[in-house]
Amino acid sequence: MKRITAKILLLAFCLLANNRIQAQTLDEAIQFIKYERYESAKSILNPLSATDAKANYYLGLCELAKENIASAKTIFQKYPEDVANTAGLARVMILENKTPDAMTLLNKIAGKAKKKDWLPFRYAADALTYTEGGDPNKAIEWYKLANEVMLNGDNYIGMGDAYRKQQGGGGNAMTNYEYAETYPTTQSIANTKMGNLWYAAKNYDSALAKYARASALDAKNPLPYKALADAYYKINKFKISKENIEKYLELSDKTTDDQIQYANTLYLAKDYAGAVQKMNELIGKGIEKPYMYRVLGFSQFETKDFGNALINMNKLFAKQDPAKIIPLDYIYFGKLLSKDSTKTNEAAAAFAKGIQVDTATDKSATMRGIAETYYDLLSYANAAMWYQKIIDTGKPLFEDFWWCGVMNYYAKNYQQADATFAALAIKYPEEPSCIFWRARIAAADKDAENKTGAASDLFKQWIVMIKEDPAKKKDLTRAYTYLAIVSFNTGNKEDAKLYCDKLVAFDKDDATAKQILGLLPSLK
């Protein structure tokens, strides 16, 4: 009898231990889901789901998170009598645009809640909160009923997320996240979500503090780093974004989307070689999405690997949905085509297409990039044309006017160059560079042989404006040289010596000054 009792006790102990291990493993899987580590969760849930309805439910949630709706539906159908899996099927119905049927089902689930069984309320509420098209108001009602039975951190998290779906619900969401923070199992998640709220409200210091606290509370939580990477990404701080997404990748499941975003961030952080390496690594593993060729093409252009860049941009245009081609695709394509002198017209057409499909109110940044491309190619007339287009938008920067004038000067469109700087001088009367460039234009256009002094007054006006600032030695040398030669050619020995002396003060071996000073005694 004692032996039988001992065996029974041993068996009971083993079963209890096994249940504890299984529960602990299931809890671990649920935590992975909260941290959006769906692949890690699935590796635990797959073997458990054969005998555990709750594990099966969470396995279905993993498939929904990956947008595998059909697969999720099949999984939930394995336990048709289980309230959690039935709630999962209701989520599928909402996604299938069968919301009235889903609500009928969810009301039945909520009706199964008993005096001490609050989970049906939670399952029903979660189905509405975490499914696009669900009713957050009804979800909040069910979370409150659940909390009347059992106060729970996950209920508060769900209620906070439901309030966030309401217009103006941020305050109530924050309150519920603060309640959730008081429960050990939801502290880190609550702080992550509070950080997201503060970030959305543009209170960046508070957001950073909450993200830091979320990480301190659970060093395995990857979400604060993901949030920080996204936040810095949006405000163009790509280096800091890169640092945070690298920390996120260390803790996450390193999904395809995570790694593609990492490659995107490498490109934006100007680590072009790293972006190319990462994208090629993913493609080599059989992972292929059309926009990956965009990052490859852009990055290879920046590393001057123009041949491969053109190959990958052509792949992008061949594989990508035309509706998802962005203006910058055409701009980079035009830049690549412009490297081939036989494809000038094709490049111009690509640039024009990029501007055409750009829906931005202010297209000046795109136009500026095109102008800079033509400048790099020494195609000054085309560069000037695009800077003029920026001016014509009515929203030019000072630099756009300035570069338009300079490009016209180099293109020998002197009248247009002078008109541009004349307009700029009216707009910025205290800016000396406008006068300096008008002097250079006048010298080139009207006094190429330095005999008439057509630019003399403008150079002298500029010299007075800058107070002969020695920091502008290069430009002063140009002005003094012109004035010295004109003075000599017009027989003005006094001014010729004056400007030659100024040149010698800059450079005792100045060739022009030496030549003129040597000829001055014989000048009549």
C-alpha positions as CSV (number, residue, x, y, z in Angstrom):
1,M,0.0,0.0,0.0
2,K,2.8,2.3,0.9
3,R,4.6,1.5,-2.4
4,I,1.4,2.3,-4.4
5,T,1.0,5.6,-2.5
6,A,4.6,6.5,-3.1
7,K,4.3,5.8,-6.8
8,I,1.1,7.8,-7.0
9,L,2.8,10.7,-5.2
10,L,5.8,10.5,-7.5
11,L,3.5,10.5,-10.6
12,A,1.6,13.4,-9.2
13,F,4.8,15.3,-8.5
14,C,6.0,14.6,-12.1
15,L,2.7,15.8,-13.6
16,L,2.8,18.9,-11.4
17,A,6.4,19.6,-12.4
18,N,5.6,19.1,-16.1
19,N,2.6,21.4,-15.8
20,R,4.8,24.1,-14.2
21,I,7.4,23.7,-16.9
22,Q,4.7,23.9,-19.6
23,A,3.1,26.9,-18.0
24,Q,6.4,28.6,-17.6
25,T,7.2,27.9,-21.2
26,L,3.8,29.2,-22.3
27,D,4.3,32.4,-20.2
28,E,7.7,32.8,-21.9
29,A,6.0,32.6,-25.3
30,I,3.3,35.1,-24.3
31,Q,6.1,37.5,-23.2
32,F,7.8,37.0,-26.6
33,I,4.5,38.0,-28.3
34,K,4.3,41.1,-26.1
35,Y,7.8,42.0,-27.3
36,E,6.8,41.2,-30.9
37,R,9.2,38.3,-31.1
38,Y,6.7,36.1,-33.0
39,E,9.2,33.6,-34.4
40,S,10.6,32.9,-30.9
41,A,7.1,32.5,-29.6
42,K,6.1,30.1,-32.4
43,S,9.0,27.9,-31.7
44,I,7.6,27.3,-28.2
45,L,3.9,27.3,-29.1
46,N,4.0,24.9,-32.1
47,P,4.6,21.7,-30.0
48,L,2.4,22.9,-27.1
49,S,-0.6,23.7,-29.4
50,A,-1.3,20.1,-30.1
51,T,-2.7,19.6,-26.6
52,D,-3.1,23.1,-25.2
53,A,-5.9,25.3,-26.4
54,K,-4.4,28.4,-24.9
55,A,-1.1,27.8,-26.6
56,N,-3.0,27.2,-29.8
57,Y,-4.7,30.6,-29.4
58,Y,-1.4,32.4,-29.0
59,L,0.0,30.6,-32.0
60,G,-2.9,31.9,-34.1
61,L,-2.1,35.4,-32.8
62,C,1.4,35.0,-34.1
63,E,0.1,34.2,-37.5
64,L,-2.2,37.2,-37.4
65,A,0.7,39.5,-36.5
66,K,2.5,38.3,-39.6
67,E,-0.7,38.9,-41.6
68,N,-1.1,35.2,-42.4
69,I,-4.9,35.4,-42.0
70,A,-5.8,32.0,-43.6
71,S,-3.2,30.2,-41.5
72,A,-4.5,31.9,-38.3
73,K,-8.1,30.8,-39.2
74,T,-7.0,27.2,-39.6
75,I,-5.2,27.3,-36.2
76,F,-8.1,28.8,-34.3
77,Q,-10.6,26.3,-35.8
78,K,-8.7,23.4,-34.0
79,Y,-10.4,24.3,-30.7
80,P,-13.9,25.4,-31.7
81,E,-15.3,25.2,-28.2
82,D,-12.5,27.2,-26.6
83,V,-13.4,30.9,-25.8
84,A,-9.9,32.2,-26.6
85,N,-9.8,30.5,-30.0
86,T,-13.3,31.6,-30.7
87,A,-12.2,35.1,-30.0
88,G,-9.4,34.5,-32.5
89,L,-11.9,33.5,-35.1
90,A,-13.8,36.7,-34.4
91,R,-10.6,38.6,-35.2
92,V,-10.4,36.8,-38.5
93,M,-14.1,37.7,-39.3
94,I,-13.4,41.4,-38.7
95,L,-10.5,41.2,-41.2
96,E,-12.8,39.4,-43.6
97,N,-15.2,42.3,-43.4
98,K,-17.7,40.2,-41.4
99,T,-17.8,42.6,-38.4
100,P,-21.5,42.0,-37.5
101,D,-21.0,38.2,-37.3
102,A,-17.8,38.8,-35.3
103,M,-19.7,41.0,-32.8
104,T,-22.3,38.4,-32.4
105,L,-19.6,35.9,-31.6
106,L,-17.8,38.2,-29.2
107,N,-21.0,39.1,-27.3
108,K,-21.5,35.3,-26.8
109,I,-17.9,35.0,-25.5
110,A,-18.3,37.9,-23.1
111,G,-21.6,36.3,-21.9
112,K,-19.6,33.3,-20.8
113,A,-17.7,35.3,-18.2
114,K,-18.6,34.1,-14.7
115,K,-18.2,35.6,-11.2
116,K,-14.5,34.6,-11.0
117,D,-13.8,34.0,-14.7
118,W,-12.9,37.3,-16.2
119,L,-10.8,36.0,-19.1
120,P,-13.7,35.9,-21.6
121,F,-14.1,39.7,-21.2
122,R,-10.4,40.1,-21.9
123,Y,-10.4,37.8,-25.0
124,A,-13.4,39.6,-26.4
125,A,-11.9,43.1,-25.7
126,D,-8.5,42.2,-27.1
127,A,-10.2,41.0,-30.4
128,L,-11.6,44.5,-30.9
129,T,-8.5,46.4,-29.7
130,Y,-5.9,44.6,-31.7
131,T,-7.9,44.1,-35.0
132,E,-8.2,46.9,-37.5
133,G,-11.8,47.9,-37.7
134,G,-12.7,46.8,-34.1
135,D,-14.8,49.0,-31.8
136,P,-12.6,50.4,-29.1
137,N,-15.6,51.7,-27.1
138,K,-17.0,48.2,-26.7
139,A,-13.5,46.9,-25.9
140,I,-13.1,49.5,-23.1
141,E,-16.5,48.4,-21.6
142,W,-15.3,44.8,-21.5
143,Y,-11.9,45.6,-20.0
144,K,-13.7,47.5,-17.2
145,L,-16.0,44.5,-16.5
146,A,-12.8,42.2,-16.4
147,N,-11.2,44.6,-13.9
148,E,-14.3,44.4,-11.7
149,V,-13.6,40.8,-11.3
150,M,-9.7,40.8,-11.3
151,L,-7.5,43.9,-11.5
152,N,-4.8,42.9,-14.0
153,G,-1.8,44.7,-15.6
154,D,-2.6,43.2,-19.1
155,N,-6.2,44.5,-18.8
156,Y,-4.9,48.0,-18.2
157,I,-2.5,47.7,-21.1
158,G,-5.3,46.6,-23.4
159,M,-7.6,49.4,-22.1
160,G,-4.8,52.0,-22.7
161,D,-4.4,50.7,-26.2
162,A,-8.1,50.9,-26.8
163,Y,-8.2,54.5,-25.6
164,R,-5.4,55.3,-28.0
165,K,-7.6,54.3,-30.8
166,Q,-10.1,57.0,-29.8
167,Q,-9.8,60.6,-30.9
168,G,-8.5,62.5,-27.9
169,G,-8.0,59.4,-25.9
170,G,-4.4,60.0,-25.0
171,G,-5.0,61.1,-21.5
172,N,-7.1,58.1,-20.6
173,A,-4.5,55.9,-22.3
174,M,-1.7,57.3,-20.2
175,T,-3.7,56.8,-17.0
176,N,-4.2,53.1,-17.8
177,Y,-0.5,52.6,-18.7
178,E,0.3,54.2,-15.3
179,Y,-1.9,51.7,-13.6
180,A,-0.3,48.9,-15.6
181,E,3.1,50.1,-14.4
182,T,2.2,49.1,-10.9
183,Y,2.1,45.4,-11.9
184,P,5.6,43.7,-12.1
185,T,4.7,41.7,-15.3
186,T,3.7,44.8,-17.3
187,Q,6.0,47.4,-16.0
188,S,8.4,47.4,-18.9
189,I,5.7,47.3,-21.6
190,A,3.8,50.1,-19.8
191,N,6.8,52.4,-19.9
192,T,7.4,51.6,-23.5
193,K,3.8,52.6,-24.3
194,M,4.0,55.7,-22.2
195,G,7.1,56.6,-24.1
196,N,5.2,56.2,-27.4
197,L,2.5,58.5,-26.1
198,W,5.0,61.2,-25.1
199,Y,6.7,60.9,-28.4
200,A,3.4,61.4,-30.3
201,A,2.8,64.5,-28.2
202,K,6.3,65.7,-29.2
203,N,7.5,65.7,-25.5
204,Y,10.8,64.1,-26.5
205,D,12.5,64.4,-23.1
206,S,9.7,62.5,-21.3
207,A,9.6,59.9,-24.1
208,L,13.3,59.2,-23.8
209,A,13.0,58.9,-20.0
210,K,10.2,56.3,-20.4
211,Y,12.1,54.3,-23.0
212,A,15.2,54.3,-20.7
213,R,13.0,53.1,-17.8
214,A,11.4,50.4,-19.9
215,S,14.9,49.1,-20.8
216,A,16.1,49.2,-17.1
217,L,13.0,47.3,-16.0
218,D,13.6,44.5,-18.5
219,A,16.9,44.4,-20.3
220,K,15.3,41.8,-22.7
221,N,12.7,44.2,-24.0
222,P,13.6,45.2,-27.5
223,L,10.7,47.6,-28.1
224,P,12.2,50.8,-26.6
225,Y,15.2,50.5,-29.0
226,K,12.8,50.0,-31.9
227,A,10.8,53.0,-30.8
228,L,13.9,55.1,-30.5
229,A,15.2,53.9,-33.9
230,D,11.9,54.9,-35.5
231,A,11.8,58.2,-33.7
232,Y,15.3,59.3,-34.7
233,Y,14.7,57.9,-38.2
234,K,11.7,60.3,-38.6
235,I,13.7,63.4,-37.5
236,N,16.6,62.5,-39.8
237,K,19.0,61.7,-37.0
238,F,20.1,58.5,-38.8
239,K,23.3,57.8,-37.0
240,I,21.5,57.6,-33.6
241,S,18.7,55.7,-35.3
242,K,21.3,53.2,-36.6
243,E,22.8,52.8,-33.0
244,N,19.3,52.0,-31.6
245,I,18.2,49.6,-34.3
246,E,21.4,47.7,-33.8
247,K,20.5,47.3,-30.1
248,Y,17.0,46.3,-31.1
249,L,18.3,43.6,-33.5
250,E,20.4,42.1,-30.7
251,L,17.2,41.5,-28.7
252,S,14.7,40.9,-31.5
253,D,14.0,37.9,-33.8
254,K,15.8,39.7,-36.6
255,T,12.9,39.4,-39.0
256,T,13.2,40.2,-42.6
257,D,11.5,43.5,-42.1
258,D,13.8,44.4,-39.2
259,Q,16.9,43.7,-41.3
260,I,15.5,45.6,-44.3
261,Q,14.8,48.6,-42.1
262,Y,18.4,48.2,-40.7
263,A,19.7,48.4,-44.3
264,N,17.5,51.4,-45.0
265,T,18.9,53.1,-41.9
266,L,22.5,52.3,-43.0
267,Y,21.8,54.0,-46.3
268,L,20.3,57.1,-44.6
269,A,23.2,57.2,-42.1
270,K,25.4,57.3,-45.2
271,D,26.9,53.9,-44.5
272,Y,26.4,53.0,-48.1
273,A,28.8,50.1,-48.2
274,G,27.1,48.6,-45.2
275,A,23.7,49.0,-46.8
276,V,24.9,47.2,-50.0
277,Q,26.4,44.4,-48.0
278,K,23.3,43.9,-45.9
279,M,20.9,43.9,-48.9
280,N,23.1,41.5,-50.9
281,E,23.2,39.3,-47.8
282,L,19.4,39.2,-47.6
283,I,19.0,38.6,-51.4
284,G,21.6,35.8,-51.1
285,K,19.3,34.1,-48.6
286,G,16.4,34.2,-51.0
287,I,14.7,37.2,-49.4
288,E,13.5,39.5,-52.1
289,K,11.3,42.5,-52.0
290,P,11.2,45.0,-54.9
291,Y,12.1,48.0,-52.8
292,M,15.3,46.3,-51.7
293,Y,16.7,47.1,-55.1
294,R,16.0,50.8,-54.4
295,V,18.4,50.8,-51.4
296,L,21.0,48.9,-53.4
297,G,20.7,51.3,-56.4
298,F,20.9,54.4,-54.3
299,S,23.7,53.1,-52.2
300,Q,25.8,51.9,-55.1
301,F,25.3,55.3,-56.8
302,E,26.7,57.0,-53.7
303,T,29.7,54.6,-53.7
304,K,30.2,55.4,-57.5
305,D,29.4,51.8,-58.5
306,F,27.3,53.2,-61.3
307,G,27.2,50.0,-63.4
308,N,25.6,47.9,-60.6
309,A,23.5,50.8,-59.5
310,L,21.9,51.0,-62.9
311,I,21.3,47.3,-63.0
312,N,19.5,47.4,-59.6
313,M,17.4,50.4,-60.5
314,N,16.3,48.7,-63.7
315,K,15.3,45.7,-61.5
316,L,13.4,48.0,-59.2
317,F,11.4,49.4,-62.1
318,A,10.7,45.9,-63.5
319,K,9.6,44.4,-60.2
320,Q,8.0,47.2,-58.2
321,D,4.3,48.0,-58.4
322,P,4.3,51.3,-60.5
323,A,2.0,52.9,-57.9
324,K,4.9,52.4,-55.4
325,I,7.6,54.0,-57.4
326,I,8.6,57.2,-55.6
327,P,9.9,60.5,-57.1
328,L,13.4,59.8,-55.8
329,D,13.6,56.6,-57.9
330,Y,13.3,58.7,-61.1
331,I,15.8,61.2,-59.8
332,Y,18.5,58.6,-59.0
333,F,17.7,56.9,-62.3
334,G,18.2,60.2,-64.1
335,K,21.5,60.8,-62.2
336,L,22.7,57.4,-63.4
337,L,21.7,57.9,-67.0
338,S,23.4,61.3,-67.0
339,K,26.7,59.6,-66.4
340,D,26.4,58.4,-70.0
341,S,26.8,61.2,-72.5
342,T,24.7,59.3,-75.1
343,K,21.7,59.2,-72.7
344,T,21.3,62.9,-72.0
345,N,17.7,63.1,-73.2
346,E,16.7,60.0,-71.2
347,A,18.2,61.5,-68.1
348,A,16.3,64.7,-68.6
349,A,13.1,62.7,-69.1
350,A,13.7,60.8,-65.9
351,F,14.2,64.1,-64.0
352,A,11.1,65.6,-65.4
353,K,9.1,62.4,-64.5
354,G,10.4,62.6,-60.9
355,I,9.2,66.2,-60.6
356,Q,5.9,65.3,-62.2
357,V,5.0,62.5,-59.8
358,D,6.3,64.4,-56.7
359,T,3.2,65.3,-54.7
360,A,5.1,67.5,-52.3
361,T,3.9,71.1,-52.1
362,D,7.5,72.3,-52.1
363,K,9.6,70.4,-54.7
364,S,12.6,72.7,-54.3
365,A,14.7,70.0,-52.5
366,T,14.2,67.6,-55.4
367,M,15.0,70.3,-58.0
368,R,18.1,71.3,-56.1
369,G,19.4,67.7,-56.2
370,I,18.9,67.7,-60.0
371,A,20.8,71.0,-60.3
372,E,23.7,69.7,-58.2
373,T,23.8,66.6,-60.5
374,Y,24.3,68.8,-63.6
375,Y,26.8,71.0,-61.7
376,D,28.9,67.8,-60.9
377,L,28.7,67.0,-64.7
378,L,29.9,70.5,-65.5
379,S,26.6,71.0,-67.4
380,Y,26.3,74.5,-66.2
381,A,23.4,75.6,-68.4
382,N,21.3,72.7,-67.2
383,A,22.2,73.4,-63.6
384,A,21.2,77.1,-64.1
385,M,17.9,76.0,-65.6
386,W,17.0,73.9,-62.6
387,Y,18.0,76.6,-60.1
388,Q,15.8,79.0,-62.1
389,K,12.9,76.5,-61.7
390,I,13.4,76.7,-57.9
391,I,13.3,80.5,-58.1
392,D,10.1,80.3,-60.2
393,T,8.4,78.2,-57.4
394,G,8.5,81.4,-55.3
395,K,10.2,79.6,-52.4
396,P,13.9,79.9,-53.2
397,L,16.7,80.1,-50.7
398,F,19.4,82.8,-51.0
399,E,21.8,80.0,-52.2
400,D,19.4,79.1,-55.0
401,F,19.6,82.6,-56.4
402,W,23.4,82.7,-55.9
403,W,24.0,79.3,-57.6
404,C,21.6,80.2,-60.5
405,G,23.7,83.3,-61.1
406,V,27.0,81.4,-60.8
407,M,25.9,78.6,-63.1
408,N,24.7,81.1,-65.7
409,Y,28.1,82.9,-65.4
410,Y,30.0,79.6,-66.1
411,A,27.6,78.8,-68.9
412,K,28.4,82.3,-70.3
413,N,24.8,83.4,-70.1
414,Y,26.1,86.7,-68.8
415,Q,22.9,88.7,-69.2
416,Q,20.8,86.2,-67.2
417,A,23.6,85.9,-64.6
418,D,23.7,89.6,-64.1
419,A,19.9,89.9,-63.9
420,T,19.9,87.2,-61.2
421,F,22.5,88.9,-59.1
422,A,20.9,92.3,-59.6
423,A,17.6,90.8,-58.3
424,L,19.5,89.2,-55.4
425,A,21.2,92.5,-54.6
426,I,17.8,94.2,-54.3
427,K,16.5,91.4,-52.0
428,Y,19.7,91.4,-49.9
429,P,21.3,94.9,-50.2
430,E,23.8,94.3,-47.5
431,E,25.2,91.1,-49.2
432,P,28.6,91.9,-50.8
433,S,28.8,88.7,-52.9
434,C,26.0,90.0,-55.1
435,I,28.2,93.0,-56.1
436,F,31.3,90.9,-56.5
437,W,29.7,88.5,-58.9
438,R,28.1,91.4,-60.9
439,A,31.7,92.8,-61.2
440,R,33.0,89.5,-62.5
441,I,30.1,89.2,-65.0
442,A,30.7,92.7,-66.2
443,A,34.4,92.1,-66.6
444,A,33.8,88.9,-68.6
445,D,30.9,90.2,-70.7
446,K,31.9,93.8,-71.4
447,D,35.6,94.1,-70.8
448,A,37.3,90.8,-71.6
449,E,40.5,92.6,-72.5
450,N,40.5,94.8,-69.4
451,K,40.5,98.0,-71.4
452,T,37.2,99.8,-70.7
453,G,36.9,99.5,-67.0
454,A,33.3,98.3,-67.3
455,A,33.6,96.4,-64.0
456,S,35.7,99.0,-62.1
457,D,33.0,100.7,-60.2
458,L,31.4,97.4,-59.1
459,F,34.7,96.0,-57.9
460,K,35.4,99.2,-56.0
461,Q,32.0,99.2,-54.4
462,W,32.5,95.6,-53.3
463,I,36.0,96.4,-51.8
464,V,34.4,99.2,-49.7
465,M,31.6,96.8,-48.5
466,I,34.0,94.2,-47.3
467,K,36.4,96.8,-45.8
468,E,39.3,95.1,-47.6
469,D,38.9,92.1,-45.3
470,P,42.2,90.1,-45.6
471,A,40.2,86.9,-45.1
472,K,38.9,87.4,-48.6
473,K,42.4,87.4,-50.1
474,K,41.5,85.3,-53.1
475,D,38.6,87.5,-54.2
476,L,40.6,90.7,-53.4
477,T,43.4,89.4,-55.6
478,R,41.0,89.1,-58.5
479,A,39.6,92.6,-58.0
480,Y,43.0,94.2,-57.5
481,T,44.4,92.5,-60.6
482,Y,41.5,93.7,-62.7
483,L,41.8,97.2,-61.4
484,A,45.6,97.3,-61.8
485,I,45.5,96.1,-65.4
486,V,42.6,98.6,-66.3
487,S,44.5,101.4,-64.7
488,F,47.7,100.6,-66.6
489,N,45.8,100.2,-69.9
490,T,44.0,103.6,-69.4
491,G,47.3,105.3,-68.5
492,N,46.4,105.9,-64.8
493,K,49.9,105.4,-63.3
494,E,48.9,106.3,-59.8
495,D,46.0,103.8,-59.5
496,A,48.1,101.2,-61.3
497,K,50.8,101.5,-58.6
498,L,48.2,101.6,-55.8
499,Y,46.6,98.3,-56.8
500,C,50.0,96.6,-57.7
501,D,51.2,97.5,-54.2
502,K,48.1,95.9,-52.7
503,L,48.8,92.7,-54.8
504,V,52.5,92.7,-53.6
505,A,51.3,93.0,-50.0
506,F,49.4,89.7,-50.5
507,D,52.2,88.1,-52.6
508,K,55.6,89.7,-53.1
509,D,56.1,87.5,-56.2
510,D,52.7,88.4,-57.8
511,A,53.4,88.1,-61.6
512,T,50.9,90.7,-62.7
513,A,52.1,93.3,-60.2
514,K,55.8,92.7,-61.1
515,Q,55.1,93.1,-64.8
516,I,53.1,96.3,-64.4
517,L,55.5,97.9,-61.9
518,G,58.3,97.1,-64.4
519,L,56.5,98.9,-67.2
520,L,55.2,101.9,-65.2
521,P,58.3,104.1,-65.7
522,S,57.8,104.0,-69.5
523,L,54.1,104.5,-69.4
524,K,53.0,107.8,-71.0
